[in-house]
Amino acid sequence: MVFVDSNIWCYYFDGSADEHEEVCEKVDELIEGSRDIHLNTVVLMEVAHFLVKNLGGKEGTEKMGKMLEYNFNVTGLDFPMTRRSLRILEEKHQTGIGGRDSTVIASMNEAGVETLVTHDQAFKKIDSIGVEDPVTE
């Protein structure tokens, strides 16, 4: 199982992104492959915000609708998950991990996911996470 970060989805759905081609190859492989994809609700909203803001309401919403058709495992951000995320933020903020990033780590921990697909360099400083970066691989 892998967790796919929001920046990967943004590059995947935005054909004008410099990272689009490299990311498409990886995401298509994940979607068609046997590895389960994990997300959280924060990532979903971050992607939705990016798509609507950068592609417009209609196209952004259509692409987000397409994303929601995929078969993901999704962790919600409830109060206990928020508390776990805050503890991670407290522990890891010096590495460049921010609030949304801490929800990714907390969600990965809860689901037992050890690998994150991301282009965010801060995650590479977290020893407990294996990072796959399709842009630099």
N, C-alpha and C positions, 0 to 999 in steps of 0.2 A: 504494500500500500504506500502511496506517496501523497503528500500534501502539495497542492499547486497554488502558489502565491498569486496575488492579484496582478502583479506586473506582467506575469506570463500571459494571463488571460487578456490583458489590455493589448499587449503586442500581438496576440493571436487574432483578435477581432479588428484591430486597426491596421489595415493594409498599408498605410503610409508610414508606419513605424519602421525605423531602420532595422530593428530586431525581428521584424515580422517573419521573414523566411526561415531563420534558424529556429524560431519558436514554433512555427507551424509544423515543422518536421517532428519535433519532440511531442507536442500536444496531440497531433494525429496518431502518433505511435502509442501514446498513453490511452487515448480514447478507444482505439482499435485493439489494444493489447489486453493482456490478462491482469495487469496491475490495477487495483482499485484506486480511485482518485478520491481524496478527502479534501474538504473545504470547510470554512465556517461562514456564518452569516455575515460577519464583518467583511470578509473577502468578497462575498457576493454583492454587498452594498457598495464597496469600493469600486468594483468593476462596473456596476450599474452607473455610478456617478461619473466615472471616466467616460464611458461610452456615450451617455446622454450629453455630457458637457462638450465632448470633442467631435462627436458625429451627428449631433442634433437629436431632438426628442424622438422623432419617428425611427430613424435608422438605429440609434442607440438602443431604443426599447426593443426593436426587432432582433437585434443581435443578442441582447440580454435574454430575450425569450428563447432564442436558439440555444444559448448556454444552459438555460434551466431545463432543457429537454434531455441533457446528458444524465447518466445514472451516477450520481455522486453520493458519497457519504458526507453528511453535513452536520456539523456541531453548532448548536445554538449558543448565543451569548446570554446566558441567564445570570442571576446574581452570583451563584457559587463560581461560575466560570470567570466572571468579572473579578472576583476576589483573587482567584488563582493567577489571572493575568496581571493584576496589580502587584502581586508578590514577585512575579517574573520581571516586571518592569523595574521594580526596586532593585532587584539583584543584577540586572543586565543593562541598565541604562547607560553605563559607561562604555559599552561596546557599540553604541549606535542603535540599539534596539529601542523602538518607540512603542507607543501604546497599542497601535494596531498590530505591530509585530509581536508584541507580548501575547496577544490573543491567538496568534498563529501557533506560537510555542505551546501555550496552554492547551489548545485544541489537539495538537500533535501528541502531547503527553497523555491526554485523556484517552485518545483513540489508539495509543500504542504505535503511532507512525514515527518512523525514524528518519525518513528522507523527505527533504523539501526541494521542490523544483522552483527556483527563483533566480532572478538576476540581481537581487538585493545583496550587496557585499557584506552588510553587517551580520547576516546570518552565518557567514563563514567563520566568524569569531566565536560561535557557540559550539563548544566541543561535543555536546550531546546530540547535535543534528548533523546528518549527512546532507550535503548540498549538491544538487545537480543543476548546473547553469548551462542551458542550451545555447546561450549566446557566446560563451567562452570555451565551450567544449570542442 
